[in-house]
Amino acid sequence: MKQTPLIAQHRAAGGKLVDFAGWEMPIQYSGVLDEYHTVRSKAGLFDVSHMGRLMVSGAGALAFLQSVTTNDVAKLAVGQAHYSMVCNDEGGIKDDIFVYRLKPVEYLLCVNASNRVKVLTWLQAHPRDANVVLEDHSDQMGQIALQGPLSKDIMIALGGTAVATLKLHHSCEATVASIPTLIARTGYTGELGYELYAPSDRVGLLWEQIVEAGVSKGLKPAGLGSRDLLRLEMGYLLYGNDIDETTTPIEAAVEWTVNVDKGDFAGRAKLLAQKSSGPAKRFVGFELLEKAVPRHGCKILDARSSQPIGEVSSGNLSPILQKGIGLGYVPSALSAIGTRITIDIRGKAVPAQIVKTPFYRKPKSA
């Protein structure tokens, strides 16, 4: 298995290490629920160095990215980022990514660990001008995510004062704990938080400095288990579960990441046709109406006929809502908010209802 530059820190902290997309990663430290509640109420620190980090630069970088991603890169100001999709020619999702515009002609793509080689190969095969430079910086950069309501205070205590005015989906270069760092106000938990990019040989020290500065505020290292719970409550997509190359952004209910007016890009024709005619299936969120826990692979049934109409792509018990929640695809005709469905959980038919996501919404006073 591959290891991130933080493997020693995970072992020292007693992390339970598992194989995740070929990487030896911590699934938990103090416990999934404990880490989940810590992120929701204080702050948690995640290692996301297994993610891929691809740099695209040069005078033709913008035109190239416009042709291989679905969102409108031209709208990004320097220091701004957005969520986007890399699609195949049929509109199927090769990966969901974040695009950061770091400089006028320099962009950073954050891609999923399991798709790093696939996306890089796809980009390398795509036509581009000779002045476009495409580089894989995944091994050169480490990446950690500090997430939770106290994350800003911890960052400022370490000298990252730039976060005081950093807006959502914006980034800046700063010195944090004496380490040059790219700070991005992004994350996959639904909480205030930051993703920090630092040189691989110094990200371990950055991790240790954050833990030391945050321990008095209740900060704890957090693993993949709590991260999955947090993102599920927000209705965020997990590649390989909720989306893949057989699903399109339109079907996955993230059509806002698709700008068909910006010009041609991979998959545009198919997505434009689907946007016009409407998708046959639609990604939805649902809540169980009885106490139970839906899991990936459970059948979704029509509440009237009891016939299978879909499958749960992600599901769990929400610790805050104390009810089973899940995501999955159903026929578009049965996707309206409030529609009753049934989830087959180990042979038991459990009533459920399609609801608007995110499942979890922060109190207005927070």
Secondary structure, 3 states (H helix, E strand, C coil): CECCCCHHHHHHCCCEEEEECCEEEEEECCCHHHHHHHHHHCCEEEECCCCEEEEEECCCHHHHHHHHCCCCHHHCCCCEEEEEEEECCCCCEEEEEEEEEEECCEEEEEECHHHHHHHHHHHHHCCCCCCCEEEECCCCEEEEEEECCCHHHHHHHCCCHHHHHCCCCEEEEEEECCEEEEEECCCCCCCCEEEEEEECCCHHHHHHHHHHHHHHHCCEECCHHHHHHHHHHCCCCCECCCECCCCCCCCCCCHHHCCCCCCCCCCHHHHHHHHHHCCCEEEEEEEECCCCCCCCCCEEEECCCCCEEEEEEEEEEECCCCEEEEEEEEEHHHCCCCCEEEEEECCEEEEEEEECCCCCCCCCCC
